[in-house]
Amino acid sequence: MPRKKAKINIYIIENGRKILLASSNMLSEVEVISIWNDSRCNYNLSNPDYLFEAVDSNDILLLNKFIDKKSACDNIFKIHKNIMSYLKNTEN
């Protein structure tokens, strides 16, 4: 049975508006869960909030949680690194 794939979206929520900061390419469920587990929840819910979402290829929400600023930055870096690696591998 093929593994499911999903992409990660990182948002900032300011003044009630959800603004996309980063969106990954399609990742394996193992990669998504690994990044999910490394993301720290933000229980302080101060403004601005950062939101982690995992969606499938039909943009159906699979997972979401509010995360702290450090986790948002770490995840954006991981997404960027993953996309750069993908582009490098498809250059040839």
C-alpha positions in Angstrom: 0.0 0.0 0.0 1.5 3.4 -1.0 2.3 5.8 1.8 0.2 8.9 2.0 1.7 12.3 1.1 0.9 15.7 2.5 2.3 19.2 2.5 3.0 21.5 5.4 1.8 25.1 5.5 3.1 27.6 8.1 0.9 30.7 8.7 1.2 33.8 10.8 -2.1 35.0 12.2 -2.3 38.7 12.8 -5.4 40.8 13.5 -7.6 37.8 12.6 -5.9 37.3 9.2 -4.2 34.1 8.3 -1.1 34.8 6.1 0.9 32.0 4.5 4.6 32.2 5.3 5.8 28.9 3.8 4.4 25.8 2.0 6.3 22.6 1.4 6.3 20.3 -1.5 4.5 17.0 -0.9 6.2 15.0 1.8 5.9 11.5 3.1 3.8 10.9 6.2 7.0 10.0 8.0 8.5 13.4 7.2 5.3 15.3 8.1 5.0 13.5 11.5 8.7 14.1 12.2 8.3 17.8 11.7 5.0 17.8 13.6 6.6 16.2 16.6 9.5 18.6 16.5 7.1 21.6 16.6 6.5 23.0 20.0 2.9 24.1 20.8 2.3 27.7 21.7 0.2 27.7 24.8 0.7 31.4 25.4 -1.3 32.3 22.3 0.1 35.8 22.2 -0.2 38.0 19.1 1.0 37.1 16.5 0.2 33.4 16.5 1.9 30.8 14.2 -0.1 28.0 12.8 1.2 24.6 11.5 -1.1 22.8 9.1 -0.7 19.5 7.2 -3.0 19.1 4.2 -3.3 16.3 1.6 -3.2 16.7 -2.2 -6.9 17.8 -2.1 -6.1 20.5 0.5 -8.0 18.6 3.1 -6.8 19.5 6.6 -5.1 16.5 8.3 -3.3 18.1 11.3 -3.0 21.6 12.7 -1.8 23.3 15.9 -0.6 26.6 17.1 3.2 26.7 17.4 5.7 29.0 18.9 7.8 31.5 16.9 11.0 29.4 17.2 9.2 26.3 15.8 7.7 28.4 13.0 11.2 29.6 12.0 12.7 26.1 12.3 9.9 24.7 10.1 10.3 27.4 7.5 14.0 26.6 7.3 13.3 22.8 6.9 10.7 23.5 4.2 13.2 25.8 2.3 16.0 23.2 2.7 13.7 20.4 1.4 12.6 22.4 -1.6 16.2 23.4 -2.5 17.2 19.7 -2.2 14.3 18.7 -4.5 15.3 21.4 -7.1 18.9 20.3 -7.0 18.0 16.7 -7.6 15.7 17.6 -10.6 18.4 19.8 -12.2 20.1 16.9 -14.0 
